[in-house]
Amino acid sequence: MNGTSAIALPAKRRTSKNFITIKGAREHNLKNIDVSFPLNMLTVVTGVSGSGKSTLVRRLLYPTLLKELGGYGEKAGHFTSFTGKYTDLKSVEFVDQNPIGRSSRSNPVTYIKAYDEIRALFARQKLSNLRGYQAKHFSFNVDGGRCEVCKGEGDITVEMQFMADVHLQCDTCKGKRFKKEVLEVQFEGKNIDDILNSTIDDAISFFSQHEQDKLAKRLQPLQDVGLGYVTLGQSSSTLSGGEAQRIKLASFLVKGNTRDKALFIFDEPTTGLHFHDIKKLLKSFDALIEKGHSIIVIEHNIELIKCADHIIDLGPLGGDEGGDLVAYGVPEEIAVNPKSHTGTYLKEKL
């Protein structure tokens, strides 16, 4: 608020020779426009609400590219042609704010595939070997080590006929989800329940101290996207849309060092984010781009917009008065364009 902290402008804007071009885009309120999306950089699609941003990206670019890359999805909207240099792209990922899993057992560590290594670590402990416990005994998804009364849920659901279901803590495991004998297995003084109730920050610190660097490294992307405060076993149903989106982003950072390059599309990823978290989000975007991926973001937040390598500004207004390509180029070019509403606010930040 008092200006002591700020999101710095990039030292330089990236450039690219690879583009995807949509000609004659005329879905919904789009006015037969030609738009080029540069790859290998951060491209931000801007404009007032109803200017055609989601139509252009979600209804035209995403389904068409998905089909071109051999995938299946919704039928694309109306346009004349789709061309460009995108032979390096192997996939296109639409990262939205939908929940990461419908099951109450789904959580951040199962989503980024770190739970397998945690279970393997507990299976290697001396007491596990003596009792013949395997990695499956430390899972709440299969019979073996999980509480047999609540089936690893931690609570019992009482179905109410005319009201919402009531969830009561399981009397047998007291919400710990595992059998008493399984909880007796400890790694450096912590059992599996203690680990699942640790925050990401605490877990990384704990595993690093006890020479489990591989596990700490596996969890690091969750911390990098600003989710250090979330517990490892927090049910996905209790995560906000923004948190779910960032867990998806973390999962891509985990497997980011692949030869297969992807185009990531984000729909307003800053929604509900604190200023400090936007900074972390931008760092994560940079990490993906450095690994050879491309990012396109639909966004209203001026702090993220000012850090773009390329802006596609639609408008000038919403509805029937929108759907035109008002301006495109680096933020400095948008800021001096008198027709762009986005440019008016960019001036103050540049």
C-alpha positions in Angstrom: 0.0 0.0 0.0 2.7 2.5 0.9 4.9 1.5 -2.2 7.8 -0.1 -0.3 7.2 -3.3 -2.2 6.5 -3.6 -5.9 6.4 -6.1 -8.8 9.3 -5.0 -11.0 9.1 -4.6 -14.7 11.0 -7.3 -16.7 14.6 -6.2 -17.6 13.7 -7.0 -21.3 10.7 -8.3 -23.2 11.1 -11.6 -25.0 10.8 -11.9 -28.8 9.7 -14.8 -30.9 9.7 -16.0 -34.5 7.0 -18.6 -33.9 3.3 -17.6 -34.1 -0.1 -19.1 -34.3 -2.5 -17.0 -36.5 -6.2 -17.1 -36.5 -7.8 -15.2 -39.5 -11.4 -14.1 -39.8 -12.4 -14.8 -36.1 -16.1 -14.1 -36.0 -17.6 -16.1 -33.2 -20.1 -14.3 -30.9 -19.2 -10.6 -30.9 -15.7 -11.0 -32.6 -15.7 -8.7 -35.7 -13.9 -10.9 -38.3 -10.5 -10.1 -36.8 -7.0 -11.5 -37.6 -5.0 -12.3 -34.4 -1.5 -13.7 -34.1 -0.3 -15.4 -30.8 3.5 -15.5 -30.4 4.9 -18.6 -28.8 7.8 -19.1 -26.3 6.8 -16.0 -24.3 4.2 -14.6 -22.0 1.2 -13.3 -24.0 -1.6 -11.6 -22.2 -5.1 -11.1 -23.8 -6.7 -8.0 -22.3 -9.8 -5.9 -22.6 -12.9 -4.9 -20.7 -15.5 -7.6 -19.6 -17.4 -8.8 -22.7 -14.8 -7.6 -25.2 -14.3 -11.1 -26.6 -11.2 -12.4 -24.8 -12.7 -15.8 -23.7 -14.4 -16.3 -27.0 -11.1 -15.8 -28.9 -9.0 -18.0 -26.6 -11.5 -20.6 -25.2 -13.8 -21.0 -28.2 -11.3 -20.6 -31.1 -7.6 -21.0 -30.2 -7.8 -23.8 -27.6 -10.2 -26.2 -29.3 -8.6 -25.7 -32.8 -5.1 -26.2 -31.5 -6.2 -29.2 -29.4 -7.6 -30.8 -32.6 -4.5 -29.9 -34.6 -2.3 -31.7 -32.0 -4.4 -34.8 -32.1 -6.7 -34.2 -29.1 -10.5 -34.2 -28.7 -12.6 -31.4 -27.3 -15.5 -29.0 -28.0 -16.1 -27.9 -31.5 -14.4 -24.6 -32.3 -16.2 -21.4 -33.2 -16.3 -19.7 -36.6 -13.1 -18.5 -38.3 -11.5 -18.5 -41.7 -8.1 -20.0 -41.3 -5.7 -21.3 -38.6 -1.9 -21.2 -39.5 1.4 -20.9 -37.8 4.7 -22.4 -36.7 3.7 -24.7 -33.9 5.4 -28.0 -34.9 7.4 -28.0 -31.6 4.2 -28.0 -29.5 3.2 -31.5 -28.4 0.2 -30.4 -26.2 -2.0 -27.6 -25.1 -3.1 -27.3 -21.5 -6.1 -25.2 -20.4 -5.5 -24.4 -16.7 -8.7 -23.3 -15.2 -10.0 -22.8 -11.6 -12.0 -26.1 -11.5 -11.3 -28.4 -8.5 -8.3 -30.7 -8.8 -10.4 -33.7 -7.8 -14.0 -34.5 -6.7 -12.9 -37.2 -4.2 -12.4 -36.0 -0.6 -9.2 -38.1 -0.6 -7.7 -36.1 -3.4 -5.1 -33.6 -2.0 -2.1 -31.5 -3.1 0.5 -34.3 -2.7 -1.6 -37.0 -4.5 -2.1 -34.5 -7.4 1.6 -33.8 -7.9 2.4 -37.5 -7.4 4.6 -36.9 -4.2 2.5 -39.1 -2.0 3.9 -42.3 -3.6 7.4 -41.3 -2.4 6.1 -40.5 1.1 4.5 -43.9 1.3 7.6 -45.6 0.1 9.7 -43.8 2.7 7.4 -45.1 5.6 7.5 -48.6 4.1 11.3 -48.6 4.4 11.3 -47.9 8.1 12.4 -50.7 10.5 9.0 -51.3 12.1 7.4 -51.6 8.7 9.9 -54.3 7.7 9.3 -56.2 11.0 5.5 -56.1 10.5 5.6 -56.7 6.7 4.1 -53.3 5.8 4.3 -52.2 2.2 3.7 -48.8 0.6 0.0 -49.7 0.2 -0.4 -49.8 4.0 0.2 -46.0 4.1 -2.5 -45.3 1.5 -6.1 -44.2 2.5 -7.4 -45.3 -0.9 -7.0 -49.1 -0.5 -7.7 -51.6 2.3 -4.7 -52.6 4.4 -3.6 -49.8 6.6 -6.5 -47.4 6.4 -9.2 -47.2 9.0 -11.8 -49.8 8.1 -14.7 -47.9 9.7 -14.4 -44.7 7.7 -12.5 -46.2 4.8 -9.7 -43.7 5.1 -12.1 -40.6 4.9 -11.4 -39.5 8.5 -15.1 -38.8 9.0 -18.4 -40.6 8.7 -21.1 -39.1 6.4 -24.6 -39.2 7.9 -27.2 -38.7 5.1 -30.0 -36.4 6.1 -33.3 -36.8 4.2 -34.4 -33.2 3.9 -31.1 -31.4 4.9 -27.5 -31.3 3.9 -25.4 -34.4 4.8 -23.7 -34.2 8.2 -20.0 -35.2 8.5 -18.9 -36.5 11.9 -15.3 -37.3 12.9 -14.7 -41.1 12.8 -14.7 -42.4 16.4 -12.3 -45.3 15.6 -9.4 -43.4 14.1 -10.3 -39.9 15.5 -10.0 -38.4 12.0 -6.5 -39.8 11.5 -7.6 -42.1 8.6 -5.2 -44.9 9.5 -5.2 -47.9 11.8 -3.5 -47.5 15.2 -0.7 -50.0 14.3 0.1 -48.1 11.1 0.4 -44.8 13.0 3.0 -46.5 15.2 5.5 -46.4 12.3 7.5 -43.2 12.5 10.1 -41.4 10.5 12.2 -39.1 12.6 9.5 -38.9 15.2 6.6 -38.3 12.8 3.9 -40.7 11.7 2.1 -40.6 8.4 -0.7 -38.5 9.9 1.8 -35.9 11.2 3.3 -35.6 7.8 -0.1 -35.1 6.1 -1.0 -32.4 8.6 2.3 -30.5 8.0 2.2 -27.4 5.8 4.2 -27.5 2.6 6.8 -25.1 4.1 7.3 -27.2 7.2 7.4 -30.5 5.2 10.1 -29.1 2.9 12.2 -28.0 5.9 11.7 -31.3 7.7 12.6 -33.5 4.7 15.6 -31.3 3.9 16.9 -31.6 7.5 16.7 -35.4 7.3 18.4 -35.9 4.0 15.2 -36.5 2.0 16.2 -34.0 -0.7 14.4 -35.8 -3.4 11.1 -35.5 -1.5 11.8 -31.8 -0.6 12.5 -31.1 -4.3 9.3 -32.8 -5.3 7.3 -30.5 -3.0 9.2 -27.3 -3.9 7.0 -26.3 -6.9 4.0 -26.0 -4.5 6.0 -23.6 -2.4 7.1 -21.7 -5.6 3.6 -21.0 -6.6 2.8 -19.6 -3.1 1.0 -22.6 -1.5 3.5 -23.0 1.4 0.7 -22.5 3.9 -1.5 -25.4 2.6 -1.2 -28.8 4.4 0.0 -31.8 2.4 -3.2 -33.8 3.1 -5.7 -31.0 2.8 -8.8 -32.2 0.9 -9.1 -30.8 -2.6 -12.7 -30.0 -1.9 -11.6 -27.3 0.6 -9.2 -25.5 -1.8 -10.3 -22.3 -3.5 -10.4 -22.0 -7.3 -7.1 -20.0 -7.3 -5.4 -22.6 -5.1 -6.6 -25.4 -7.4 -5.3 -23.6 -10.4 -1.9 -23.1 -8.8 -1.6 -26.8 -7.8 -2.2 -27.6 -11.5 0.6 -25.1 -12.3 2.9 -26.8 -9.7 2.2 -30.2 -11.3 3.4 -28.9 -14.6 6.5 -27.4 -13.0 7.3 -30.8 -11.5 7.3 -32.4 -15.0 8.5 -29.2 -16.8 11.9 -30.5 -17.9 10.5 -32.7 -20.7 11.4 -32.4 -24.3 7.7 -32.2 -25.2 6.8 -28.5 -25.2 3.4 -27.3 -24.3 1.2 -24.2 -24.7 -0.4 -23.3 -21.3 -3.6 -21.2 -21.3 -4.6 -19.5 -18.0 -8.0 -17.8 -17.5 -7.5 -15.0 -14.9 -5.0 -16.8 -12.6 -4.7 -13.7 -10.3 -8.3 -13.9 -9.2 -8.3 -13.9 -5.3 -4.5 -13.7 -5.2 -2.6 -11.4 -2.8 0.0 -9.0 -4.4 2.8 -11.1 -2.9 1.4 -14.3 -4.6 1.2 -12.6 -8.0 4.9 -12.1 -7.7 5.3 -15.8 -7.2 3.0 -16.7 -10.0 5.1 -14.6 -12.4 8.2 -16.4 -11.2 6.5 -19.7 -12.0 5.5 -18.5 -15.5 9.1 -17.5 -16.1 10.3 -21.0 -15.0 7.9 -22.6 -17.5 9.0 -20.3 -20.4 12.7 -20.9 -19.6 12.0 -24.7 -20.0 10.7 -23.9 -23.6 7.0 -23.7 -23.0 4.6 -21.0 -24.1 2.0 -19.2 -22.0 -1.2 -17.3 -22.9 -3.1 -15.5 -20.1 -6.6 -13.9 -20.2 -6.2 -11.2 -17.5 -7.5 -7.9 -16.0 -4.8 -7.5 -13.4 -2.6 -4.6 -14.4 0.4 -5.9 -12.4 0.5 -9.1 -14.5 -0.3 -7.3 -17.7 2.6 -4.9 -17.3 5.0 -7.9 -17.2 3.8 -9.4 -20.5 6.1 -9.8 -23.5 3.2 -9.3 -25.8 -0.4 -8.0 -25.3 -3.5 -8.6 -27.5 -6.0 -5.9 -26.5 -9.6 -6.4 -27.5 -12.5 -4.0 -27.2 -12.9 -1.1 -27.2 -16.0 -1.9 -25.0 -18.1 -5.0 -24.2 -20.9 -6.8 -26.0 -21.9 -5.4 -29.4 -19.3 -2.5 -29.0 -16.5 -5.0 -28.4 -14.9 -7.7 -30.5 -12.4 -5.6 -32.3 -8.6 -5.9 -32.2 -7.8 -2.5 -30.6 -4.0 -2.9 -30.2 -1.3 -5.5 -30.0 2.4 -5.4 -29.2 4.7 -4.8 -26.1 3.1 -3.0 -23.1 4.9 0.2 -24.0 3.1 0.3 -27.4 -0.3 -0.4 -25.8 0.2 2.4 -23.3 0.5 5.1 -26.0 -2.5 3.8 -28.0 -5.3 6.3 -27.5 -8.0 3.8 -28.4 -6.9 1.3 -25.7 -8.6 1.4 -22.2 -5.9 -1.0 -21.0 -3.3 1.4 -22.2 -4.7 4.2 -20.0 -3.9 2.1 -16.8 -0.7 0.7 -18.2 0.8 4.3 -18.5 0.7 4.7 -14.7 2.6 1.4 -14.2 5.3 2.0 -16.9 
